Amino acid sequence: MIFVGDIAVPRGITSSATGSRPDWGQRSVIANLEGAILSDNELDTGTRLYNDKSVLSYLRAMNVRLVTLANNHITDIYPSPRATIGLLSSNSILACGAGETIEDASSPVLLRDIDGETVFMGFGWNVIGCRIASATTPGVNPLTPEAVINGIRLANKRYPQTRIVLLMHWNYELEMYPQPMHRQLAHRAIECGASAVIGCHSHCVQGIEVYQGAPIVYGLGNWFLPEGTGFGRFIRFPDFALRQLAFDWDP
């Protein structure tokens, strides 16, 4: 099972620009989809992150089996992630962490692959702009200690004896080290039964540790978020943010 970071494919990017697929065999790839998938009639205007529909062929070529939508850009263009989830589903790609309601956004998602069965849950921190879902409004699953611990309990109840992976959108952009409170939360999550905790949002690789035998990756960095003119702005990352991490986990 391989985890990669932020993916945002703007319009005008050719398939050759995304590069060739690494030789990962049949391993399932898990990614952070940083923004909704743009409809054909939606104009590329404003400084918003999104994904062109070409991202679907890119994800399939990479063997991405599941993405987290619990991030601060999934509602940049549309208030609801429903259309994006539908497009992903029609391409046999699972999604977690966002939905029409808090019940949808917080629901554990089961992936079956060559490594067996794994439950995934996505969480987004409101401090960095993640729009939190409610009982009646769409958004993402909140990254709070209560939501994380209750989510693990729900996953254990719904899928007993199944490993649980938490996908976190947390910390601050271009911070090279995790927030102490997020490190404490990751430790607590593992103590409560999580098998791995994987983080995104900083756009740079952050620290990695193993706690009680479980991996914690605080920041994967970008995977495909190109520099240059796109998304209504000119994007440039500092040199330390150009490193990309693919985390290979053998459960």
MODALIN-V648500 format. One record per residue. N is the residue number from 1. RES is the residue in one small letter. PHI is phi in radians with two decimals (* if undefined). PSI is psi in degrees with one decimal (* if undefined). D_CENTER is the distance of its C-alpha to the mean C-alpha in whole Angstrom. Layout:
# MODALIN-V648500
<<N RES PHI PSI D_CENTER> <N RES PHI PSI D_CENTER>>
This chain:
# MODALIN-V648500
<<1 m * 129.3 15> <2 i -2.15 133.0 13> <3 f -1.94 131.3 9> <4 v -2.22 165.3 9> <5 g -1.56 -141.1 7> <6 d -1.20 133.5 7> <7 i -2.16 123.5 9> <8 a -2.54 111.0 11> <9 v -1.86 108.1 14> <10 p -1.34 166.7 17> <11 r -1.16 148.6 21> <12 g 1.61 -2.6 23> <13 i -1.54 125.2 21> <14 t -1.45 161.2 23> <15 s -1.08 -31.4 22> <16 s -1.19 -27.8 24> <17 a -1.24 -23.8 22> <18 t -1.37 -9.0 19> <19 g 1.47 171.4 21> <20 s -1.49 155.9 21> <21 r -1.28 132.2 19> <22 p -1.05 155.7 19> <23 d -1.44 81.5 22> <24 w -1.84 9.6 19> <25 g 1.06 -134.7 22> <26 q -1.74 15.1 20> <27 r -1.13 136.8 17> <28 s -1.26 139.1 14> <29 v -1.94 135.2 11> <30 i -2.04 134.4 8> <31 a -2.45 165.2 5> <32 n -1.76 114.6 3> <33 l -1.54 103.7 6> <34 e -1.52 74.7 7> <35 g 2.19 153.0 10> <36 a -1.16 160.5 12> <37 i -1.50 123.5 14> <38 l -1.27 135.1 17> <39 s -1.30 162.8 21> <40 d -1.07 -33.1 24> <41 n -1.68 5.0 26> <42 e -1.48 128.4 23> <43 l -1.36 143.1 24> <44 d -1.49 83.1 22> <45 t -2.27 155.3 24> <46 g 1.40 168.5 23> <47 t -1.62 76.2 20> <48 r -2.21 143.0 17> <49 l -1.56 141.5 14> <50 y -2.74 -176.6 14> <51 n -2.29 128.4 13> <52 d -1.18 158.2 17> <53 k -1.06 -20.6 18> <54 s -1.10 -16.0 18> <55 v -1.07 -27.5 14> <56 l -1.13 -43.4 15> <57 s -1.19 -34.6 18> <58 y -1.11 -45.4 16> <59 l -1.11 -41.4 13> <60 r -1.11 -42.4 16> <61 a -1.11 -31.2 18> <62 m -1.46 -3.4 15> <63 n 1.04 38.1 15> <64 v -1.26 119.6 11> <65 r -1.74 -23.1 12> <66 l -2.65 141.6 9> <67 v -2.21 150.9 5> <68 t -1.68 137.9 3> <69 l -1.90 6.3 6> <70 a -1.41 77.2 6> <71 n -2.51 174.1 7> <72 n -1.44 0.8 11> <73 h -2.02 -4.0 11> <74 i -1.15 -22.6 10> <75 t -1.90 17.1 14> <76 d -1.04 -40.7 15> <77 i -1.84 -46.8 18> <78 y -2.04 140.8 18> <79 p -1.19 -21.6 18> <80 s -2.06 141.2 17> <81 p -1.51 8.2 14> <82 r -0.99 -47.4 16> <83 a -1.11 -41.3 17> <84 t -1.10 -44.1 14> <85 i -1.08 -39.5 13> <86 g -1.12 -43.1 17> <87 l -1.13 -41.6 16> <88 l -1.10 -45.5 14> <89 s -1.06 -40.6 16> <90 s -1.18 -14.6 19> <91 n -1.88 19.3 17> <92 s 1.06 36.0 17> <93 i -2.03 124.5 13> <94 l -1.39 157.4 11> <95 a -2.43 145.6 9> <96 c -2.43 164.5 8> <97 g 1.62 -7.3 8> <98 a -2.58 155.9 10> <99 g -3.09 -176.3 14> <100 e -1.22 -28.1 17> <101 t -2.44 171.4 18> <102 i -1.12 -31.4 17> <103 e -1.10 -43.2 18> <104 d -1.16 -46.7 16> <105 a -1.13 -31.4 13> <106 s -1.64 0.3 14> <107 s -1.23 131.8 15> <108 p -1.15 145.4 14> <109 v -2.09 128.4 13> <110 l -1.69 126.9 15> <111 l -1.98 128.7 15> <112 r -1.92 126.5 18> <113 d -2.65 -164.4 19> <114 i -1.15 -17.1 21> <115 d -1.58 2.8 20> <116 g 1.81 -142.5 21> <117 e -1.93 135.1 19> <118 t -2.41 135.5 16> <119 v -1.73 133.9 14> <120 f -2.07 143.6 10> <121 m -2.43 137.8 10> <122 g -1.93 145.6 7> <123 f -2.41 139.9 9> <124 g -2.20 137.8 9> <125 w -1.50 122.9 12> <126 n -1.16 -25.6 15> <127 v -1.08 -28.7 17> <128 i -1.72 14.9 15> <129 g 1.74 8.2 15> <130 c -1.22 125.6 12> <131 r -1.45 115.5 15> <132 i -1.44 134.2 15> <133 a -1.26 158.6 16> <134 s -2.25 -172.0 20> <135 a -1.14 -21.5 22> <136 t -2.25 -3.1 23> <137 t -2.20 148.3 21> <138 p -1.32 162.9 17> <139 g 2.77 -154.1 14> <140 v -2.00 165.2 11> <141 n -1.30 127.4 12> <142 p -1.24 141.4 14> <143 l -1.63 86.7 13> <144 t -2.29 155.5 17> <145 p -0.96 -42.0 19> <146 e -1.10 -46.0 20> <147 a -1.15 -39.1 17> <148 v -1.15 -48.6 15> <149 i -1.16 -42.8 19> <150 n -1.12 -34.5 20> <151 g -1.13 -41.6 16> <152 i -1.10 -41.5 17> <153 r -1.11 -41.7 21> <154 l -1.11 -43.9 20> <155 a -1.11 -40.9 18> <156 n -1.12 -36.1 21> <157 k -1.26 -41.7 24> <158 r -1.37 -35.3 22> <159 y -2.29 73.2 21> <160 p -1.09 146.4 24> <161 q 1.08 26.7 24> <162 t -2.04 136.5 20> <163 r -1.16 148.5 18> <164 i -2.15 128.2 15> <165 v -2.04 128.6 12> <166 l -1.78 130.2 10> <167 l -1.91 110.7 6> <168 m -1.88 133.9 7> <169 h -1.90 104.1 7> <170 w -2.66 -172.7 11> <171 n 1.06 -175.6 14> <172 y -1.92 154.4 15> <173 e -1.07 136.3 15> <174 l 1.08 20.7 17> <175 e -1.57 127.0 18> <176 m -1.46 -10.5 18> <177 y -2.26 145.9 19> <178 p -1.25 156.1 17> <179 q -1.16 135.8 18> <180 p -0.95 -38.2 21> <181 m -1.17 -31.3 20> <182 h -1.31 -33.3 16> <183 r -1.13 -42.5 18> <184 q -1.08 -40.7 20> <185 l -1.14 -40.2 18> <186 a -1.08 -42.3 16> <187 h -1.09 -44.1 20> <188 r -1.10 -40.1 20> <189 a -1.07 -41.5 18> <190 i -1.20 -38.6 19> <191 e -1.06 -29.1 22> <192 c -1.58 -1.7 22> <193 g 2.19 -1.5 20> <194 a -1.21 143.3 17> <195 s -1.63 -23.5 17> <196 a -2.82 150.4 14> <197 v -2.27 122.5 12> <198 i -2.17 129.7 9> <199 g -2.06 156.6 8> <200 c -2.50 177.4 7> <201 h 2.03 -31.8 9> <202 s -1.24 -14.0 12> <203 h 1.08 16.8 12> <204 c -2.61 156.8 14> <205 v -1.24 129.5 14> <206 q -1.91 -165.8 15> <207 g -1.24 159.6 17> <208 i -2.30 139.1 17> <209 e -2.58 165.2 19> <210 v -2.03 125.3 20> <211 y -2.18 122.2 21> <212 q 0.88 39.2 24> <213 g 1.44 -0.6 23> <214 a -1.91 137.4 19> <215 p -1.37 143.2 17> <216 i -2.21 119.5 15> <217 v -1.97 110.0 13> <218 y -1.33 -31.1 12> <219 g -2.69 120.7 11> <220 l -1.46 -15.8 10> <221 g 1.36 -173.5 11> <222 n -1.30 152.3 11> <223 w -1.94 -55.5 11> <224 f -2.42 97.3 13> <225 l -2.51 89.1 13> <226 p -1.22 144.5 17> <227 e -1.33 162.8 20> <228 g 1.90 -164.2 23> <229 t -1.41 122.4 24> <230 g 3.13 157.1 21> <231 f 1.05 29.9 19> <232 g 1.28 20.2 22> <233 r -2.75 175.0 23> <234 f -1.83 119.7 23> <235 i -1.78 130.6 20> <236 r -2.50 128.3 22> <237 f -1.86 147.5 20> <238 p -1.12 159.0 22> <239 d -0.97 -38.6 23> <240 f -1.18 -16.9 21> <241 a -1.58 0.6 18> <242 l -1.47 -11.6 19> <243 r -1.24 138.0 18> <244 q -2.10 138.3 15> <245 l -2.03 128.9 14> <246 a -1.93 117.8 13> <247 f -1.75 115.9 13> <248 d -1.71 115.0 16> <249 w -2.05 123.1 16> <250 d -1.80 102.1 19> <251 p -1.05 * 19>>
